[in-house]
């Protein structure tokens, strides 16, 4: 699979997830009745996603910095 296709799939899935979250918020889905173990899993998953996002952002910034150095800026 080409990298561009993966990028498109990631953006599309992010858009769908965002729309679902907004709709759930607007219709008032009550998550207060979830069992504590499920909330714990969600918190760990969010922490993992944040860590991956920070690693990706660091890699992008590092790559751009190396490109500027190699161009002589």
N, C-alpha and C positions, 0 to 999 in steps of 0.2 A: 504494500500500500504506500502510495506516495505521501510525503510529508504534508503537502498542501491539502490532500484529502483528509488526513488526520486532523489538521487544523480546522477545516470546515466542519468536520463531525464534532469536534470539541466545542466550537462556537455554537453550533446548532443545539447540542445537548445542553449547553449552559443557558441558552435562550429558553428552551423548553422548561428547564428546571426553574428558572426565574419566573416564568409565566405561571407555572403551577403554584409556586410559593405565594405570588401576589394574589391569585384567585383564592387560595386557601385562606389567606389573611382577610380578604374582602368578604368571603362568605362566613367567616367566623368559626373556622375549624378549631375546636377546643383540644389543645394538647395537654391540658392539665390533668387528664385522667390516664395518662400513660404510666406504665409501671416504672419504678425507679431504675431498674436495670436497663431499660430501653433508653432512658434519658442519659444514663452513664455512657452507654455506647455512642450516643449521638455526640456527647461532649468530646469523647476521645476521637471520634471521626472528624469533628471540626478542627481539633488541634492538629491532627495528621494533615488535613487539607491545608491548613495555614502554614505548616512546616514545609510542605511541598511547594506551595506558592512562593514562599520566601526563598527557597532554594532555586527555583526557576528564575525569579526576579534577579537574584544574585548572579546567576549564570548569564543572563541577558546583559546585565550591566557590565560584567567582566568581559564579555565578548565584544561589546561596543567599545570598551576602553582599549582592548587590545587592537581593534581595528583602527582606532584613532592614532595609536602609537605607531602602528605599521605604516600608516599613511604619512606620518611625519608631522602631525599636528601637535 
